[in-house]
Amino acid sequence: MRLAAGFGLPLEPTKTTFYLGRETLLINGKSSMRHWRKALFAFMSRNAANPAGYFGIPPNRVVELGAQIRL
């Protein structure tokens, strides 16, 4: 947002809506990846840091769009 302000686009975090994507990984898909690797990858994905917290985005200004992905 600071970069945008440098170009003359004043933005207020309290009036801005942030759109974030969230993927849910399902391990029951048909792929050549071994089951334990799918489970480990899905586990790591679930335990990844929340982007809103990482970037310091106010939780009441976030809209999350989700998708389910079969591995």
For each residue, the residues with C-beta under 8 A, 3 or more apart:
1: 4 5 11 13 16
2: 5 6
3: 6 7
4: 1 7 9 11
5: 1 2 8 9 10 11
6: 2 3
7: 3 4
8: 5
9: 4 5
10: 5
11: 1 4 5 16
12: 15 16
13: 1 16 57 58 61
14: 58 61
15: 12
16: 1 11 12 13 61
17: 61 62 63
18: 52 57 61 62 63
19: 62 63 64 65
20: 51 52 57 62 63 64 65
21: 64 65 66 67
22: 64 65 66 67
23: 45 66 67 68 69
24: 66 67 68 69
25: 38 41 42 45 46 68 69 71
26: 29 42 68 69 70 71
27: 35 38 39 42 71
28: 70
29: 26 38 70 71
30: 70
31: 38 71
32:
33: 37 38 41 71
34: 37 38
35: 27 38 39
36: 39 40
37: 33 34 40 41
38: 25 27 29 31 33 34 35 41 42 71
39: 27 35 36 42 43
40: 36 37 43 44
41: 25 33 37 38 44 45 71
42: 25 26 27 38 39 45 46 71
43: 39 40 46 47
44: 40 41 47 48
45: 23 25 41 42 48
46: 25 42 43
47: 43 44
48: 44 45
49: 53 54
50: 53 54
51: 20 54 55 57
52: 18 20 55 57 59 62
53: 49 50 56 57
54: 49 50 51
55: 51 52
56: 53
57: 13 18 20 51 52 53 61 62
58: 13 14 61 62
59: 52 62
60:
61: 13 14 16 17 18 57 58
62: 17 18 19 20 52 57 58 59
63: 17 18 19 20
64: 19 20 21 22
65: 19 20 21 22
66: 21 22 23 24
67: 21 22 23 24
68: 23 24 25 26
69: 23 24 25 26
70: 26 28 29 30
71: 25 26 27 29 31 33 38 41 42
